[in-house]
Amino acid sequence: MDRIQIRGGNRLQGRIPIGGAKNAALPLMAAALLTDECLTLSNLPHLADISTLANLLGRHGVAIQMVGDEANEGHIGRVLSLQAKEITNTTASYELVRRMRASILVLGALLAREGKAEVSLPGGCAIGTRPVDLHLKGLQQLGADIDLREGYVHAQARSGLRGAKIVFPFVSVGATENLLMAAVLAKGESTLSNASREPEVVDLAACLSAMGAKIEGAGTDTICVQGVDRLHGCQHPIVADRIETGTYAMAAAITGGDLVLEGARREHIVALAEVMTDAGVTLEAVPGGLRVSRSDAELIGVDVMTEPFPGFPTDMQAQMMALMSISTSAAMITETIFENRFMHVPELNRMGADITVHGASAMVRGVKQLVGAEVMATDLRASVSLVLAGLVAEGETVVHRVYHLDRGYERLEEKLAACGAEIARLKH
Ligand code: UD1
């Protein structure tokens, strides 16, 4: 299994290109199921999760072709064409769904197009139980019969889906996306209230609209959809990854460095930028991106609570904790989205951090210096927090189980090494 070896202490300086957002790419790829025409997605990141979904879509009958992997109209990622002329199979098997929870995103689209779908229940994951009850309840409100048998969701809508008023009891990104994909082909009008306002939902709505869907209110908490009979193909560039942006912003901050994040969009990281500014980090918009730097100024402890967008993202909580672990004061970090998202705490403590967990909050008392150690990655964002800690720790850090990182960060070690980090992937 690959490991990442880091020798800490170098200030990072240079430019890092930000890729397309994984969490936008996944629902956008699933949207290909909604039309028999060709959907062309550009700025696609090259990541394990993208290949997993491509594999699953292939089993449903989607023909997928790499159209290019060069720079394309200012976008750096790959260009993929996806065409589902016919849906050949409506079953998403456990074998593929268990590898990636986001596979549940095919449910709404398959049901809308074919009137039926059988999708394996994704089960729990390292960061919590993560049920899909909101997805299923919403689809039932759109007129689907849902039956749970032998670990699978069996969904049917014999006479098609009908528009409905859906009120989510709390914000769910995935449920909003699944219901949006189902509603665009349902008969009549649907309203999604308490919908997710995440930029990835806005990107999905923009693409669906370009495919002929009638959607209003994406980016607010109420989305209105007027169902249409059919959708057509389109070309869509995937929005820049705000979590990759935030992660490299933290890399600049933690090392006292100076990085330009190319293609980053400040409006997608407003809450994070505020917190980082309060902590003593400088963020400024520059042509084509965002510059993040920290001089020798002290890092100040700042309390943070994770919230749905536009609040502070749960996907940046572990990285923020790594930064706060070397602040000159203390910071309380509270996780409100997932119930088990502090697995990086014991690993950071092995590197000399002083963090104690009390229920959903972690008290981080800043230490002068982290020290390199062998540590274990447990999930995607937890693993990158260990890399960040390694960049500033004294001596050598080895992060094990980096396959978690490969699910969400493209060429992480190359991007960091190009800016002066001493980092390498050890293959075994
Ligand atoms: C997405 C992101 C993930 C991010 C999360 C929150 C993708 C592929 N993943 O995950 O990186 O951390 O948003 O910003 O986009 N919940 C239920 N029932 C449901 C659905 C969700 O109880 O039917 C709960 C979850 O367990 C969690 C909370 O709601 O506690 C929010 O989850 P949700 O927004 O749905 O996250 P995902 O879409 O799975």
Residues whose N, C-alpha, C, O or C-beta is under 5 A from the ligand:
A	BS01	UD1	N23 A102 R130 P131 V132 D133 L134 H135 V171 S172 V173 G174 A175 T314 D315 I337 F338
